[in-house]
Amino acid sequence: MKSYVVDANVLFAGIISGRDTYLKAFSANTFLSPDFVLDEIQQYQSLLLQKTKLAPETLRIFTLQLFS
């Protein structure tokens, strides 16, 4: 298992795409990001919902899967 440092842009790309590829990559490796990334995700939640066209609960579950 490898470790990577990622910024908000990488996480946003994973959330917006909604692809299993990101879930597989995130579950197979360790990704580190600054604490404020969670604040940014919350701050831009309405934009993420608009871009993904997901239901709020589906977006929440996908985001939690990325961080678990």
Secondary structure, 3 states (H helix, E strand, C coil): CCEEECCHHHHHHHHHHCCHHHHHHHHHCEEECCCHHHHHHHHCHHHHHHHHCCCHHHHHHHHHHHHC
